[in-house]
Amino acid sequence: MEYIYGNADKYKTRIMEEYARAFYREMQFIDPISKSIKGFFRILRCCDDKVICYRHIDESLKEDLENMNNGCSKMTLGKNWFISAIKHDKFENSYTFALYNGSAEIMTMKEYICYQVNYFFESLLGLAEKKNGDVEISIRNMIYENAIAFVDRKINNTINMAMGPRVMLAENISKISYLHYEGNKVNKKYIVWGIKKEDCDIIFSNDIMFNDETKLNHDKQIRKLLEITYKDKNNGLYLGCCGNKVEGYISSENLKGELYLVEFNGTGKWSFGFQGSEKNKIIFEDKKVKLFKDDDKVTFYLAYKKIFEEDTNIDYVWKIVESARRQKHGTMLLFTENALSESERLREAGYQVSVKEMVSARSIEALGEIDGAMLLDQYGRFYMIGVILDGTMPPKGVDKGRGARYNSAVKYSYSHKEEKHLLIIISEDGYFDMINYNYI
């Protein structure tokens, strides 16, 4: 196969690359670590035995293209790249898209990720031709709607993912996540799907309270029933459902087979995944969605090594991050090669400290209790706590859907984009975002 660099409609190419960049970041994919792979998105034109590419074409992509055996009739996941089926624009020009598999090291929900990527490929030409509104908001909404459709199909036991969406039950779950019961948020409450009535430990003997076709439409009644559910280390009691039917309650020790679990974690927060696995789940929060990454450590190690490129005692640094994640109100860590000079520059904006290397995890957790960030160098040495970071607004602005802590990190990172640094923003539930304006 012959590979050729070709000219293209630069405006259209740039627009498609902008959408691809937004999709890649919103899916939390990791940029290629190998320096031989330059970029994560390619637009290709395939003609007989020739491939025309508008950017550098990597050896890894060539390998995946040559190993395809379906003739671009459907999306393929190669060793390193997602490769789309052939797409046609309104002028009948044919395209193939390639997206680097930035989830390869942490691909816990392969079916879901492939579903999202395939839909993105299917939609890309239409998005580029319309190009109206904010790109990041459009992509975020698209990913959320696809995630809702994916969950809905799983709940309804729909195997053929090519069928049209039946967005019904999953939207009701989202509505329930905003409801209170006697002043209580729906927090640490559970529904499990795939349960037959005869398997339940506590069975609803009649359907008087559930007289609609879709039982989950009774949002307030379901919220009330959820108050009974719980899960702890050794046991639990879940609300059992089969499709749209609420069957009763089932204890955790009686759960068998492939089941889906919905966990509610506060106002507008819920997750969907496989019962028995804390790692394979999709997390929803206020109309945004992300994957639980079963290997945060791998993700962190890859990013940290890419940024600092040296022996930084990374195992010790990761222990600091893990300790900070236990802090109940969320916090922020700034690792920078210029920690000493930054501690002098920001001395009036926080508290300068010196922390012994053997300090306990509980002490590190406690250091994050006060407002502000913890400032450390790339080796994990503390310089400041409770520091208020400054920064300049990036040209594209900030994410209005995120909180002040996250956006202050974005502004700081933009202002220090010429320096090696990594910001870790930890939420109340222990999940974290990594920010470096040049890489993440």
Residue pairs with C-beta under 8 A, 6 or more apart in sequence:
1 49
1 50
1 51
1 62
1 65
1 66
2 49
2 50
2 51
3 50
3 51
3 53
3 57
3 62
4 50
4 51
4 52
4 53
5 52
5 53
5 54
5 56
5 57
6 45
6 52
6 53
6 54
7 54
8 43
8 54
12 128
13 43
13 54
15 128
15 131
16 41
16 43
16 97
16 124
16 125
16 127
16 128
17 41
17 43
18 135
19 120
19 124
19 127
19 128
19 135
19 138
19 139
20 40
20 41
20 97
20 99
20 120
20 124
21 41
22 135
22 136
22 138
22 139
22 140
23 99
23 120
23 139
23 143
24 40
24 41
24 99
24 100
24 102
25 440
26 136
26 139
26 140
26 143
27 102
27 103
27 113
27 116
27 117
27 143
27 291
28 103
28 290
28 291
28 293
29 40
29 100
29 101
29 102
29 103
30 102
30 103
30 105
30 106
30 299
30 302
30 303
31 40
31 100
31 102
31 306
31 439
31 440
32 38
32 39
32 40
32 100
32 102
33 302
33 305
33 306
34 60
36 58
36 59
36 60
37 58
37 60
37 80
37 100
38 55
38 56
38 58
39 55
39 56
39 100
40 99
40 100
40 102
41 97
41 98
41 99
41 100
42 53
42 54
42 55
42 57
42 61
42 81
42 97
42 98
43 53
43 54
43 55
43 95
43 97
44 51
44 52
44 53
44 57
44 95
44 96
44 97
44 98
45 51
45 52
45 53
45 93
45 94
45 95
45 96
46 52
46 72
46 86
46 94
46 96
51 57
51 65
60 79
60 80
60 81
61 80
61 81
61 98
63 78
63 79
63 80
64 76
64 78
64 79
64 80
64 81
64 83
64 98
65 78
65 83
65 98
67 78
67 79
68 76
68 78
68 83
70 76
72 83
72 84
72 85
72 86
72 96
73 85
73 86
74 85
75 82
75 83
75 84
75 85
75 114
75 117
75 118
75 121
76 82
76 83
77 83
77 101
77 114
78 101
80 100
80 101
80 104
81 98
81 99
81 100
81 101
82 98
82 99
82 100
82 101
82 114
82 117
82 121
83 96
83 97
83 98
84 95
84 96
84 97
84 98
84 118
84 121
85 96
85 121
86 94
86 95
86 96
87 94
87 95
87 96
87 97
87 121
87 122
87 124
87 125
88 94
88 95
88 125
89 95
89 125
89 129
90 129
95 125
97 121
97 124
99 117
99 120
99 121
101 107
103 113
103 291
105 295
105 298
105 299
105 302
106 293
106 294
106 295
106 298
106 299
107 113
108 279
108 280
108 291
108 292
108 293
108 294
108 295
109 273
109 280
109 281
109 282
109 291
111 161
112 147
112 150
112 282
112 291
113 291
115 146
115 150
115 161
116 143
116 146
116 147
116 150
119 142
119 146
120 142
123 142
127 138
136 399
140 288
140 401
141 287
143 289
144 284
144 287
144 288
144 289
145 167
147 282
147 284
147 289
148 167
148 170
148 171
148 174
149 165
149 166
149 167
149 170
150 161
150 282
151 170
151 173
151 272
151 282
152 165
152 166
152 167
152 168
152 169
152 170
152 171
153 161
153 163
153 165
153 166
154 193
154 260
154 272
155 169
155 170
155 193
155 241
155 243
155 260
156 166
156 169
156 243
156 244
157 194
157 243
158 166
168 214
168 244
169 214
169 216
169 243
169 244
170 272
172 214
172 216
172 217
172 219
172 222
173 191
173 216
173 262
173 270
173 272
174 268
174 270
174 284
175 219
176 186
176 216
176 219
176 222
176 223
176 226
176 264
177 186
177 264
177 266
177 267
177 268
177 269
177 270
177 284
178 267
178 268
179 186
179 219
179 220
179 223
180 186
180 223
181 223
181 224
181 226
181 227
184 227
185 266
185 267
186 223
186 226
186 264
186 266
186 267
187 264
187 265
187 266
188 230
188 231
188 263
188 264
188 265
189 226
189 227
189 229
189 230
189 263
189 264
190 226
190 229
190 230
190 231
190 236
190 238
190 239
190 261
190 262
190 263
190 264
191 226
191 229
191 238
191 239
191 240
191 241
191 261
191 262
192 238
192 239
192 240
192 241
192 250
192 255
192 259
192 260
192 261
192 262
192 275
193 241
193 242
193 243
193 259
193 260
193 261
193 262
194 242
194 257
194 258
194 259
194 260
195 240
195 241
195 242
195 247
195 248
195 250
195 259
196 242
196 247
197 203
197 242
197 247
197 248
199 240
199 247
199 250
199 254
199 256
200 240
200 247
200 248
200 249
200 250
201 237
201 248
201 249
201 250
201 251
201 254
202 248
202 249
202 250
203 247
203 248
204 210
204 246
204 247
204 248
209 218
209 221
210 218
210 221
210 245
210 246
212 218
213 244
214 244
215 222
215 241
215 244
215 245
215 246
216 222
216 241
216 244
216 246
222 239
222 246
225 239
225 246
226 239
226 264
228 237
228 239
228 249
229 236
229 237
229 238
229 239
229 249
230 236
230 237
231 237
231 238
231 252
231 263
235 251
235 252
235 253
236 251
236 252
237 249
237 250
237 251
237 252
238 249
238 250
238 251
238 252
238 255
238 261
239 246
239 248
239 249
240 246
240 247
240 248
240 249
240 250
241 247
255 275
255 276
258 274
259 274
259 275
259 276
260 272
260 273
260 274
260 275
261 272
261 273
261 274
261 275
261 281
262 270
262 271
262 272
263 270
263 271
263 273
263 281
264 270
265 271
265 429
268 284
268 285
268 286
268 287
269 283
269 284
269 285
269 286
269 429
270 283
270 284
271 281
271 282
271 283
271 284
271 292
272 281
272 282
272 284
273 280
273 281
273 282
273 292
274 280
274 281
278 292
279 292
279 294
280 292
280 294
281 291
281 292
282 289
282 290
282 291
282 292
283 289
283 290
283 291
283 292
283 431
286 401
287 401
288 401
290 431
292 431
293 299
296 432
297 318
299 434
300 318
300 321
300 434
301 314
301 318
303 422
303 434
303 436
303 439
303 440
304 312
304 314
304 317
304 335
304 422
305 314
306 439
307 420
307 421
307 422
307 436
307 439
308 335
308 337
308 378
308 420
308 422
309 420
310 378
312 378
312 379
312 380
313 379
313 380
316 357
316 379
316 380
317 335
317 376
317 378
317 379
317 380
319 361
320 333
320 364
320 376
320 380
321 333
321 424
321 432
322 361
323 361
323 362
323 364
323 365
324 331
324 333
324 364
324 365
324 367
324 368
324 374
324 424
324 426
325 426
325 430
325 432
326 361
326 365
326 430
327 365
327 366
327 368
327 369
327 426
328 428
329 368
329 369
329 428
330 405
330 425
330 426
330 427
330 428
331 368
331 369
331 373
331 374
331 426
332 372
332 373
332 374
332 389
332 405
332 409
332 423
332 424
332 425
332 426
333 373
333 374
333 376
333 423
333 424
333 426
334 342
334 373
334 374
334 375
334 376
334 387
334 389
334 409
334 412
334 421
334 422
334 423
334 424
335 376
335 377
335 378
335 380
335 421
335 422
335 423
335 424
336 342
336 375
336 376
336 377
336 378
336 416
336 419
336 420
336 421
336 422
337 377
337 378
337 419
337 420
337 421
338 416
338 419
338 421
339 375
339 376
339 377
339 378
339 381
339 383
340 377
340 383
342 375
342 383
342 384
343 352
343 375
343 383
343 384
346 375
346 384
346 387
346 388
346 389
346 390
347 384
349 372
349 387
349 388
349 389
349 390
350 372
350 373
350 375
350 384
350 385
350 386
350 387
350 388
351 384
351 385
351 386
351 387
352 383
352 384
353 382
353 383
353 384
353 385
354 382
355 364
355 367
355 381
355 382
357 380
357 381
367 374
367 382
367 385
368 374
368 385
368 426
370 385
370 386
371 386
371 388
372 385
372 386
372 387
372 388
372 389
373 384
373 386
373 387
373 388
373 389
373 409
373 423
374 382
374 384
374 385
374 387
375 382
375 383
375 384
375 385
375 387
376 382
376 383
377 383
378 420
389 408
389 409
389 411
389 412
390 411
390 412
390 415
391 408
391 410
391 411
391 412
391 413
391 414
391 415
391 416
392 411
392 414
392 415
393 411
393 414
394 410
394 411
394 414
394 437
398 407
398 410
398 411
399 406
399 407
399 410
405 425
406 425
406 433
406 435
409 423
409 425
409 435
410 435
410 437
412 423
413 421
413 423
413 435
413 436
413 437
414 437
416 437
417 437
417 438
421 436
422 434
422 435
422 436
422 440
423 434
423 435
423 436
424 432
424 433
424 434
425 432
425 433
425 434
425 435
426 432
427 433
434 440
